[in-house]
Amino acid sequence: MERIKLIWDFRGPTAIPTAKHHVIHLKEFVKAEGLQHTICDIQKVSEMNCSAYLVVEKEHMDRLREQLKPHRGQVFSD
């Protein structure tokens, strides 16, 4: 199963709390859409740079990219 990591980048003094808050909404979306085999979390680069991400099966990528407007994406490997 190939999976894709959809990523939202946040910068500045509120990067970390903003990314954490974004993950809350991503988890709500995943539940409402009934998506399975997902991962939602943050990746802290520094105090001023943090990303929220959602890992989904590749088959959902096009639809979710249109709905959620991530800043970027990449192939996810465990």
PDB file of N, CA, C and O in Angstrom, chain B, residues numbered from 101:
ATOM      1  N   MET B 101       0.853  -1.170   0.000  1.00  0.00           N
ATOM      2  CA  MET B 101       0.000   0.000   0.000  1.00  0.00           C
ATOM      3  C   MET B 101       0.904   1.238   0.000  1.00  0.00           C
ATOM      4  O   MET B 101       1.672   1.460   0.936  1.00  0.00           O
ATOM      5  N   GLU B 102       0.799   2.031  -1.053  1.00  0.00           N
ATOM      6  CA  GLU B 102       1.584   3.267  -1.124  1.00  0.00           C
ATOM      7  C   GLU B 102       0.815   4.378  -0.418  1.00  0.00           C
ATOM      8  O   GLU B 102      -0.394   4.527  -0.596  1.00  0.00           O
ATOM      9  N   ARG B 103       1.540   5.154   0.385  1.00  0.00           N
ATOM     10  CA  ARG B 103       0.895   6.235   1.121  1.00  0.00           C
ATOM     11  C   ARG B 103       1.590   7.556   0.826  1.00  0.00           C
ATOM     12  O   ARG B 103       2.768   7.606   0.473  1.00  0.00           O
ATOM     13  N   ILE B 104       0.817   8.619   0.984  1.00  0.00           N
ATOM     14  CA  ILE B 104       1.264   9.975   0.709  1.00  0.00           C
ATOM     15  C   ILE B 104       1.148  10.796   1.987  1.00  0.00           C
ATOM     16  O   ILE B 104       0.190  10.655   2.747  1.00  0.00           O
ATOM     17  N   LYS B 105       2.137  11.654   2.211  1.00  0.00           N
ATOM     18  CA  LYS B 105       2.151  12.549   3.364  1.00  0.00           C
ATOM     19  C   LYS B 105       1.803  13.948   2.873  1.00  0.00           C
ATOM     20  O   LYS B 105       2.574  14.569   2.142  1.00  0.00           O
ATOM     21  N   LEU B 106       0.630  14.440   3.281  1.00  0.00           N
ATOM     22  CA  LEU B 106       0.197  15.805   2.964  1.00  0.00           C
ATOM     23  C   LEU B 106       0.692  16.701   4.102  1.00  0.00           C
ATOM     24  O   LEU B 106       0.504  16.378   5.275  1.00  0.00           O
ATOM     25  N   ILE B 107       1.324  17.827   3.755  1.00  0.00           N
ATOM     26  CA  ILE B 107       2.043  18.627   4.749  1.00  0.00           C
ATOM     27  C   ILE B 107       1.614  20.091   4.709  1.00  0.00           C
ATOM     28  O   ILE B 107       1.469  20.681   3.639  1.00  0.00           O
ATOM     29  N   TRP B 108       1.415  20.661   5.889  1.00  0.00           N
ATOM     30  CA  TRP B 108       1.124  22.090   6.059  1.00  0.00           C
ATOM     31  C   TRP B 108       2.241  22.679   6.912  1.00  0.00           C
ATOM     32  O   TRP B 108       2.493  22.200   8.018  1.00  0.00           O
ATOM     33  N   ASP B 109       2.902  23.701   6.417  1.00  0.00           N
ATOM     34  CA  ASP B 109       4.033  24.320   7.108  1.00  0.00           C
ATOM     35  C   ASP B 109       3.588  25.587   7.838  1.00  0.00           C
ATOM     36  O   ASP B 109       2.809  26.386   7.317  1.00  0.00           O
ATOM     37  N   PHE B 110       4.102  25.747   9.054  1.00  0.00           N
ATOM     38  CA  PHE B 110       3.816  26.933   9.858  1.00  0.00           C
ATOM     39  C   PHE B 110       5.137  27.503  10.366  1.00  0.00           C
ATOM     40  O   PHE B 110       6.023  26.769  10.803  1.00  0.00           O
ATOM     41  N   ARG B 111       5.246  28.818  10.297  1.00  0.00           N
ATOM     42  CA  ARG B 111       6.485  29.486  10.716  1.00  0.00           C
ATOM     43  C   ARG B 111       6.154  30.655  11.651  1.00  0.00           C
ATOM     44  O   ARG B 111       5.059  31.215  11.612  1.00  0.00           O
ATOM     45  N   GLY B 112       7.118  30.997  12.479  1.00  0.00           N
ATOM     46  CA  GLY B 112       6.956  32.115  13.386  1.00  0.00           C
ATOM     47  C   GLY B 112       6.801  31.656  14.822  1.00  0.00           C
ATOM     48  O   GLY B 112       6.862  30.459  15.105  1.00  0.00           O
ATOM     49  N   PRO B 113       6.600  32.600  15.730  1.00  0.00           N
ATOM     50  CA  PRO B 113       6.547  32.271  17.156  1.00  0.00           C
ATOM     51  C   PRO B 113       5.353  31.393  17.544  1.00  0.00           C
ATOM     52  O   PRO B 113       5.374  30.775  18.609  1.00  0.00           O
ATOM     53  N   THR B 114       4.326  31.325  16.715  1.00  0.00           N
ATOM     54  CA  THR B 114       3.161  30.483  17.023  1.00  0.00           C
ATOM     55  C   THR B 114       3.125  29.215  16.163  1.00  0.00           C
ATOM     56  O   THR B 114       2.085  28.562  16.074  1.00  0.00           O
ATOM     57  N   ALA B 115       4.234  28.866  15.537  1.00  0.00           N
ATOM     58  CA  ALA B 115       4.263  27.711  14.627  1.00  0.00           C
ATOM     59  C   ALA B 115       3.833  26.415  15.312  1.00  0.00           C
ATOM     60  O   ALA B 115       3.003  25.679  14.778  1.00  0.00           O
ATOM     61  N   ILE B 116       4.385  26.132  16.477  1.00  0.00           N
ATOM     62  CA  ILE B 116       4.089  24.861  17.150  1.00  0.00           C
ATOM     63  C   ILE B 116       2.629  24.777  17.593  1.00  0.00           C
ATOM     64  O   ILE B 116       1.964  23.795  17.264  1.00  0.00           O
ATOM     65  N   PRO B 117       2.097  25.771  18.332  1.00  0.00           N
ATOM     66  CA  PRO B 117       0.682  25.650  18.713  1.00  0.00           C
ATOM     67  C   PRO B 117      -0.263  25.657  17.511  1.00  0.00           C
ATOM     68  O   PRO B 117      -1.310  25.010  17.545  1.00  0.00           O
ATOM     69  N   THR B 118       0.093  26.374  16.461  1.00  0.00           N
ATOM     70  CA  THR B 118      -0.758  26.393  15.271  1.00  0.00           C
ATOM     71  C   THR B 118      -0.765  25.020  14.607  1.00  0.00           C
ATOM     72  O   THR B 118      -1.824  24.541  14.200  1.00  0.00           O
ATOM     73  N   ALA B 119       0.380  24.388  14.490  1.00  0.00           N
ATOM     74  CA  ALA B 119       0.454  23.048  13.903  1.00  0.00           C
ATOM     75  C   ALA B 119      -0.329  22.045  14.746  1.00  0.00           C
ATOM     76  O   ALA B 119      -1.040  21.200  14.202  1.00  0.00           O
ATOM     77  N   LYS B 120      -0.204  22.132  16.065  1.00  0.00           N
ATOM     78  CA  LYS B 120      -0.955  21.226  16.948  1.00  0.00           C
ATOM     79  C   LYS B 120      -2.455  21.425  16.776  1.00  0.00           C
ATOM     80  O   LYS B 120      -3.213  20.455  16.752  1.00  0.00           O
ATOM     81  N   HIS B 121      -2.881  22.663  16.656  1.00  0.00           N
ATOM     82  CA  HIS B 121      -4.296  22.949  16.454  1.00  0.00           C
ATOM     83  C   HIS B 121      -4.771  22.425  15.088  1.00  0.00           C
ATOM     84  O   HIS B 121      -5.883  21.910  14.969  1.00  0.00           O
ATOM     85  N   HIS B 122      -3.941  22.559  14.090  1.00  0.00           N
ATOM     86  CA  HIS B 122      -4.292  22.069  12.757  1.00  0.00           C
ATOM     87  C   HIS B 122      -4.495  20.549  12.777  1.00  0.00           C
ATOM     88  O   HIS B 122      -5.382  20.034  12.097  1.00  0.00           O
ATOM     89  N   VAL B 123      -3.683  19.839  13.549  1.00  0.00           N
ATOM     90  CA  VAL B 123      -3.817  18.384  13.663  1.00  0.00           C
ATOM     91  C   VAL B 123      -5.175  18.008  14.256  1.00  0.00           C
ATOM     92  O   VAL B 123      -5.769  17.007  13.853  1.00  0.00           O
ATOM     93  N   ILE B 124      -5.667  18.792  15.199  1.00  0.00           N
ATOM     94  CA  ILE B 124      -6.999  18.540  15.763  1.00  0.00           C
ATOM     95  C   ILE B 124      -8.033  18.535  14.647  1.00  0.00           C
ATOM     96  O   ILE B 124      -8.877  17.641  14.585  1.00  0.00           O
ATOM     97  N   HIS B 125      -7.973  19.527  13.765  1.00  0.00           N
ATOM     98  CA  HIS B 125      -8.939  19.612  12.670  1.00  0.00           C
ATOM     99  C   HIS B 125      -8.731  18.493  11.640  1.00  0.00           C
ATOM    100  O   HIS B 125      -9.697  17.983  11.072  1.00  0.00           O
ATOM    101  N   LEU B 126      -7.486  18.118  11.406  1.00  0.00           N
ATOM    102  CA  LEU B 126      -7.229  17.003  10.489  1.00  0.00           C
ATOM    103  C   LEU B 126      -7.839  15.712  11.036  1.00  0.00           C
ATOM    104  O   LEU B 126      -8.430  14.941  10.279  1.00  0.00           O
ATOM    105  N   LYS B 127      -7.705  15.471  12.328  1.00  0.00           N
ATOM    106  CA  LYS B 127      -8.267  14.266  12.945  1.00  0.00           C
ATOM    107  C   LYS B 127      -9.793  14.282  12.876  1.00  0.00           C
ATOM    108  O   LYS B 127     -10.415  13.242  12.660  1.00  0.00           O
ATOM    109  N   GLU B 128     -10.393  15.447  13.058  1.00  0.00           N
ATOM    110  CA  GLU B 128     -11.850  15.567  12.917  1.00  0.00           C
ATOM    111  C   GLU B 128     -12.269  15.246  11.484  1.00  0.00           C
ATOM    112  O   GLU B 128     -13.265  14.556  11.266  1.00  0.00           O
ATOM    113  N   PHE B 129     -11.517  15.741  10.518  1.00  0.00           N
ATOM    114  CA  PHE B 129     -11.805  15.482   9.109  1.00  0.00           C
ATOM    115  C   PHE B 129     -11.690  13.990   8.805  1.00  0.00           C
ATOM    116  O   PHE B 129     -12.563  13.419   8.152  1.00  0.00           O
ATOM    117  N   VAL B 130     -10.623  13.365   9.272  1.00  0.00           N
ATOM    118  CA  VAL B 130     -10.417  11.931   9.045  1.00  0.00           C
ATOM    119  C   VAL B 130     -11.594  11.133   9.594  1.00  0.00           C
ATOM    120  O   VAL B 130     -12.093  10.221   8.934  1.00  0.00           O
ATOM    121  N   LYS B 131     -12.032  11.472  10.788  1.00  0.00           N
ATOM    122  CA  LYS B 131     -13.165  10.769  11.408  1.00  0.00           C
ATOM    123  C   LYS B 131     -14.451  10.990  10.609  1.00  0.00           C
ATOM    124  O   LYS B 131     -15.192  10.043  10.342  1.00  0.00           O
ATOM    125  N   ALA B 132     -14.711  12.233  10.232  1.00  0.00           N
ATOM    126  CA  ALA B 132     -15.939  12.547   9.485  1.00  0.00           C
ATOM    127  C   ALA B 132     -15.968  11.858   8.123  1.00  0.00           C
ATOM    128  O   ALA B 132     -17.029  11.450   7.652  1.00  0.00           O
ATOM    129  N   GLU B 133     -14.804  11.730   7.492  1.00  0.00           N
ATOM    130  CA  GLU B 133     -14.716  11.105   6.164  1.00  0.00           C
ATOM    131  C   GLU B 133     -14.595   9.585   6.240  1.00  0.00           C
ATOM    132  O   GLU B 133     -14.694   8.906   5.218  1.00  0.00           O
ATOM    133  N   GLY B 134     -14.383   9.048   7.436  1.00  0.00           N
ATOM    134  CA  GLY B 134     -14.238   7.606   7.599  1.00  0.00           C
ATOM    135  C   GLY B 134     -12.973   7.049   6.962  1.00  0.00           C
ATOM    136  O   GLY B 134     -12.945   5.901   6.519  1.00  0.00           O
ATOM    137  N   LEU B 135     -11.925   7.870   6.919  1.00  0.00           N
ATOM    138  CA  LEU B 135     -10.660   7.422   6.333  1.00  0.00           C
ATOM    139  C   LEU B 135      -9.959   6.451   7.276  1.00  0.00           C
ATOM    140  O   LEU B 135     -10.001   6.616   8.495  1.00  0.00           O
ATOM    141  N   GLN B 136      -9.320   5.445   6.705  1.00  0.00           N
ATOM    142  CA  GLN B 136      -8.617   4.450   7.505  1.00  0.00           C
ATOM    143  C   GLN B 136      -7.135   4.473   7.157  1.00  0.00           C
ATOM    144  O   GLN B 136      -6.737   5.006   6.121  1.00  0.00           O
ATOM    145  N   HIS B 137      -6.336   3.898   8.020  1.00  0.00           N
ATOM    146  CA  HIS B 137      -4.887   3.783   7.809  1.00  0.00           C
ATOM    147  C   HIS B 137      -4.240   5.161   7.650  1.00  0.00           C
ATOM    148  O   HIS B 137      -3.431   5.368   6.746  1.00  0.00           O
ATOM    149  N   THR B 138      -4.592   6.089   8.517  1.00  0.00           N
ATOM    150  CA  THR B 138      -4.043   7.441   8.453  1.00  0.00           C
ATOM    151  C   THR B 138      -3.132   7.695   9.654  1.00  0.00           C
ATOM    152  O   THR B 138      -3.202   7.007  10.672  1.00  0.00           O
ATOM    153  N   ILE B 139      -2.297   8.682   9.506  1.00  0.00           N
ATOM    154  CA  ILE B 139      -1.461   9.174  10.602  1.00  0.00           C
ATOM    155  C   ILE B 139      -1.557  10.697  10.575  1.00  0.00           C
ATOM    156  O   ILE B 139      -1.351  11.310   9.528  1.00  0.00           O
ATOM    157  N   CYS B 140      -1.864  11.309  11.708  1.00  0.00           N
ATOM    158  CA  CYS B 140      -1.891  12.772  11.841  1.00  0.00           C
ATOM    159  C   CYS B 140      -0.957  13.145  12.974  1.00  0.00           C
ATOM    160  O   CYS B 140      -1.061  12.609  14.077  1.00  0.00           O
ATOM    161  N   ASP B 141      -0.048  14.061  12.703  1.00  0.00           N
ATOM    162  CA  ASP B 141       0.885  14.472  13.756  1.00  0.00           C
ATOM    163  C   ASP B 141       1.589  15.755  13.330  1.00  0.00           C
ATOM    164  O   ASP B 141       1.299  16.326  12.278  1.00  0.00           O
ATOM    165  N   ILE B 142       2.520  16.193  14.172  1.00  0.00           N
ATOM    166  CA  ILE B 142       3.346  17.358  13.830  1.00  0.00           C
ATOM    167  C   ILE B 142       4.799  16.929  13.709  1.00  0.00           C
ATOM    168  O   ILE B 142       5.206  15.893  14.234  1.00  0.00           O
ATOM    169  N   GLN B 143       5.564  17.742  13.013  1.00  0.00           N
ATOM    170  CA  GLN B 143       7.010  17.556  12.925  1.00  0.00           C
ATOM    171  C   GLN B 143       7.649  18.900  13.225  1.00  0.00           C
ATOM    172  O   GLN B 143       7.551  19.841  12.437  1.00  0.00           O
ATOM    173  N   LYS B 144       8.301  18.976  14.368  1.00  0.00           N
ATOM    174  CA  LYS B 144       8.946  20.211  14.801  1.00  0.00           C
ATOM    175  C   LYS B 144      10.332  20.303  14.176  1.00  0.00           C
ATOM    176  O   LYS B 144      11.177  19.434  14.390  1.00  0.00           O
ATOM    177  N   VAL B 145      10.555  21.352  13.411  1.00  0.00           N
ATOM    178  CA  VAL B 145      11.862  21.602  12.813  1.00  0.00           C
ATOM    179  C   VAL B 145      12.683  22.477  13.750  1.00  0.00           C
ATOM    180  O   VAL B 145      13.866  22.219  13.974  1.00  0.00           O
ATOM    181  N   SER B 146      12.050  23.512  14.296  1.00  0.00           N
ATOM    182  CA  SER B 146      12.678  24.397  15.278  1.00  0.00           C
ATOM    183  C   SER B 146      11.548  25.100  16.032  1.00  0.00           C
ATOM    184  O   SER B 146      10.374  24.831  15.781  1.00  0.00           O
ATOM    185  N   GLU B 147      11.893  25.987  16.943  1.00  0.00           N
ATOM    186  CA  GLU B 147      10.866  26.730  17.687  1.00  0.00           C
ATOM    187  C   GLU B 147      10.048  27.643  16.771  1.00  0.00           C
ATOM    188  O   GLU B 147       8.934  28.040  17.112  1.00  0.00           O
ATOM    189  N   MET B 148      10.601  27.964  15.631  1.00  0.00           N
ATOM    190  CA  MET B 148       9.949  28.890  14.700  1.00  0.00           C
ATOM    191  C   MET B 148       9.478  28.206  13.411  1.00  0.00           C
ATOM    192  O   MET B 148       9.064  28.888  12.473  1.00  0.00           O
ATOM    193  N   ASN B 149       9.533  26.885  13.351  1.00  0.00           N
ATOM    194  CA  ASN B 149       9.167  26.165  12.136  1.00  0.00           C
ATOM    195  C   ASN B 149       8.621  24.794  12.512  1.00  0.00           C
ATOM    196  O   ASN B 149       9.333  23.969  13.084  1.00  0.00           O
ATOM    197  N   CYS B 150       7.355  24.558  12.187  1.00  0.00           N
ATOM    198  CA  CYS B 150       6.710  23.303  12.542  1.00  0.00           C
ATOM    199  C   CYS B 150       5.725  22.939  11.432  1.00  0.00           C
ATOM    200  O   CYS B 150       5.126  23.817  10.811  1.00  0.00           O
ATOM    201  N   SER B 151       5.565  21.650  11.190  1.00  0.00           N
ATOM    202  CA  SER B 151       4.640  21.184  10.164  1.00  0.00           C
ATOM    203  C   SER B 151       3.601  20.260  10.778  1.00  0.00           C
ATOM    204  O   SER B 151       3.893  19.496  11.698  1.00  0.00           O
ATOM    205  N   ALA B 152       2.394  20.342  10.261  1.00  0.00           N
ATOM    206  CA  ALA B 152       1.347  19.366  10.554  1.00  0.00           C
ATOM    207  C   ALA B 152       1.272  18.467   9.333  1.00  0.00           C
ATOM    208  O   ALA B 152       1.464  18.924   8.206  1.00  0.00           O
ATOM    209  N   TYR B 153       0.992  17.183   9.555  1.00  0.00           N
ATOM    210  CA  TYR B 153       0.895  16.304   8.396  1.00  0.00           C
ATOM    211  C   TYR B 153      -0.196  15.255   8.566  1.00  0.00           C
ATOM    212  O   TYR B 153      -0.605  14.914   9.676  1.00  0.00           O
ATOM    213  N   LEU B 154      -0.645  14.763   7.422  1.00  0.00           N
ATOM    214  CA  LEU B 154      -1.643  13.707   7.346  1.00  0.00           C
ATOM    215  C   LEU B 154      -1.144  12.697   6.328  1.00  0.00           C
ATOM    216  O   LEU B 154      -0.901  13.034   5.169  1.00  0.00           O
ATOM    217  N   VAL B 155      -0.995  11.463   6.768  1.00  0.00           N
ATOM    218  CA  VAL B 155      -0.584  10.385   5.880  1.00  0.00           C
ATOM    219  C   VAL B 155      -1.830   9.615   5.475  1.00  0.00           C
ATOM    220  O   VAL B 155      -2.603   9.174   6.326  1.00  0.00           O
ATOM    221  N   VAL B 156      -2.023   9.456   4.159  1.00  0.00           N
ATOM    222  CA  VAL B 156      -3.192   8.761   3.617  1.00  0.00           C
ATOM    223  C   VAL B 156      -2.764   7.804   2.512  1.00  0.00           C
ATOM    224  O   VAL B 156      -1.659   7.902   1.978  1.00  0.00           O
ATOM    225  N   GLU B 157      -3.651   6.884   2.181  1.00  0.00           N
ATOM    226  CA  GLU B 157      -3.401   5.995   1.054  1.00  0.00           C
ATOM    227  C   GLU B 157      -3.400   6.824  -0.227  1.00  0.00           C
ATOM    228  O   GLU B 157      -4.165   7.779  -0.358  1.00  0.00           O
ATOM    229  N   LYS B 158      -2.542   6.454  -1.160  1.00  0.00           N
ATOM    230  CA  LYS B 158      -2.366   7.225  -2.387  1.00  0.00           C
ATOM    231  C   LYS B 158      -3.669   7.403  -3.166  1.00  0.00           C
ATOM    232  O   LYS B 158      -3.855   8.417  -3.839  1.00  0.00           O
ATOM    233  N   GLU B 159      -4.557   6.439  -3.080  1.00  0.00           N
ATOM    234  CA  GLU B 159      -5.821   6.521  -3.827  1.00  0.00           C
ATOM    235  C   GLU B 159      -6.675   7.722  -3.413  1.00  0.00           C
ATOM    236  O   GLU B 159      -7.530   8.159  -4.182  1.00  0.00           O
ATOM    237  N   HIS B 160      -6.460   8.253  -2.228  1.00  0.00           N
ATOM    238  CA  HIS B 160      -7.234   9.401  -1.737  1.00  0.00           C
ATOM    239  C   HIS B 160      -6.547  10.744  -2.019  1.00  0.00           C
ATOM    240  O   HIS B 160      -7.124  11.801  -1.764  1.00  0.00           O
ATOM    241  N   MET B 161      -5.345  10.704  -2.532  1.00  0.00           N
ATOM    242  CA  MET B 161      -4.511  11.901  -2.652  1.00  0.00           C
ATOM    243  C   MET B 161      -5.173  13.028  -3.444  1.00  0.00           C
ATOM    244  O   MET B 161      -5.252  14.152  -2.949  1.00  0.00           O
ATOM    245  N   ASP B 162      -5.640  12.761  -4.637  1.00  0.00           N
ATOM    246  CA  ASP B 162      -6.184  13.828  -5.481  1.00  0.00           C
ATOM    247  C   ASP B 162      -7.373  14.524  -4.827  1.00  0.00           C
ATOM    248  O   ASP B 162      -7.443  15.753  -4.799  1.00  0.00           O
ATOM    249  N   ARG B 163      -8.299  13.740  -4.305  1.00  0.00           N
ATOM    250  CA  ARG B 163      -9.493  14.310  -3.662  1.00  0.00           C
ATOM    251  C   ARG B 163      -9.109  15.132  -2.442  1.00  0.00           C
ATOM    252  O   ARG B 163      -9.604  16.245  -2.264  1.00  0.00           O
ATOM    253  N   LEU B 164      -8.235  14.599  -1.604  1.00  0.00           N
ATOM    254  CA  LEU B 164      -7.856  15.305  -0.381  1.00  0.00           C
ATOM    255  C   LEU B 164      -7.012  16.530  -0.669  1.00  0.00           C
ATOM    256  O   LEU B 164      -7.098  17.527   0.047  1.00  0.00           O
ATOM    257  N   ARG B 165      -6.206  16.467  -1.698  1.00  0.00           N
ATOM    258  CA  ARG B 165      -5.409  17.646  -2.070  1.00  0.00           C
ATOM    259  C   ARG B 165      -6.334  18.799  -2.455  1.00  0.00           C
ATOM    260  O   ARG B 165      -6.080  19.950  -2.101  1.00  0.00           O
ATOM    261  N   GLU B 166      -7.397  18.489  -3.175  1.00  0.00           N
ATOM    262  CA  GLU B 166      -8.365  19.528  -3.565  1.00  0.00           C
ATOM    263  C   GLU B 166      -9.147  20.055  -2.362  1.00  0.00           C
ATOM    264  O   GLU B 166      -9.398  21.256  -2.262  1.00  0.00           O
ATOM    265  N   GLN B 167      -9.526  19.174  -1.462  1.00  0.00           N
ATOM    266  CA  GLN B 167     -10.327  19.571  -0.310  1.00  0.00           C
ATOM    267  C   GLN B 167      -9.512  20.294   0.761  1.00  0.00           C
ATOM    268  O   GLN B 167      -9.969  21.292   1.319  1.00  0.00           O
ATOM    269  N   LEU B 168      -8.326  19.803   1.048  1.00  0.00           N
ATOM    270  CA  LEU B 168      -7.570  20.283   2.199  1.00  0.00           C
ATOM    271  C   LEU B 168      -6.470  21.290   1.879  1.00  0.00           C
ATOM    272  O   LEU B 168      -5.970  21.958   2.785  1.00  0.00           O
ATOM    273  N   LYS B 169      -6.083  21.411   0.616  1.00  0.00           N
ATOM    274  CA  LYS B 169      -5.090  22.396   0.172  1.00  0.00           C
ATOM    275  C   LYS B 169      -3.781  22.348   0.982  1.00  0.00           C
ATOM    276  O   LYS B 169      -3.387  23.355   1.570  1.00  0.00           O
ATOM    277  N   PRO B 170      -3.109  21.193   1.018  1.00  0.00           N
ATOM    278  CA  PRO B 170      -1.823  21.153   1.723  1.00  0.00           C
ATOM    279  C   PRO B 170      -0.792  22.018   1.008  1.00  0.00           C
ATOM    280  O   PRO B 170      -0.918  22.291  -0.186  1.00  0.00           O
ATOM    281  N   HIS B 171       0.216  22.441   1.736  1.00  0.00           N
ATOM    282  CA  HIS B 171       1.282  23.246   1.150  1.00  0.00           C
ATOM    283  C   HIS B 171       2.181  22.402   0.257  1.00  0.00           C
ATOM    284  O   HIS B 171       2.716  22.883  -0.742  1.00  0.00           O
ATOM    285  N   ARG B 172       2.338  21.127   0.635  1.00  0.00           N
ATOM    286  CA  ARG B 172       3.178  20.233  -0.164  1.00  0.00           C
ATOM    287  C   ARG B 172       2.853  18.799   0.200  1.00  0.00           C
ATOM    288  O   ARG B 172       2.054  18.543   1.100  1.00  0.00           O
ATOM    289  N   GLY B 173       3.472  17.869  -0.498  1.00  0.00           N
ATOM    290  CA  GLY B 173       3.275  16.452  -0.227  1.00  0.00           C
ATOM    291  C   GLY B 173       4.509  15.677  -0.618  1.00  0.00           C
ATOM    292  O   GLY B 173       5.372  16.162  -1.350  1.00  0.00           O
ATOM    293  N   GLN B 174       4.574  14.450  -0.107  1.00  0.00           N
ATOM    294  CA  GLN B 174       5.689  13.572  -0.445  1.00  0.00           C
ATOM    295  C   GLN B 174       5.263  12.140  -0.234  1.00  0.00           C
ATOM    296  O   GLN B 174       4.301  11.870   0.484  1.00  0.00           O
ATOM    297  N   VAL B 175       5.975  11.224  -0.857  1.00  0.00           N
ATOM    298  CA  VAL B 175       5.729   9.807  -0.650  1.00  0.00           C
ATOM    299  C   VAL B 175       6.141   9.478   0.786  1.00  0.00           C
ATOM    300  O   VAL B 175       7.189   9.920   1.255  1.00  0.00           O
ATOM    301  N   PHE B 176       5.319   8.709   1.470  1.00  0.00           N
ATOM    302  CA  PHE B 176       5.585   8.347   2.866  1.00  0.00           C
ATOM    303  C   PHE B 176       6.180   6.955   2.912  1.00  0.00           C
ATOM    304  O   PHE B 176       5.665   6.023   2.294  1.00  0.00           O
ATOM    305  N   SER B 177       7.264   6.825   3.645  1.00  0.00           N
ATOM    306  CA  SER B 177       7.836   5.502   3.887  1.00  0.00           C
ATOM    307  C   SER B 177       7.974   5.310   5.384  1.00  0.00           C
ATOM    308  O   SER B 177       8.444   6.194   6.100  1.00  0.00           O
ATOM    309  N   ASP B 178       7.561   4.154   5.839  1.00  0.00           N
ATOM    310  CA  ASP B 178       7.567   3.848   7.287  1.00  0.00           C
ATOM    311  C   ASP B 178       8.935   3.893   7.865  1.00  0.00           C
ATOM    312  O   ASP B 178       9.107   3.661   9.062  1.00  0.00           O
TER     313      ASP B 178
END
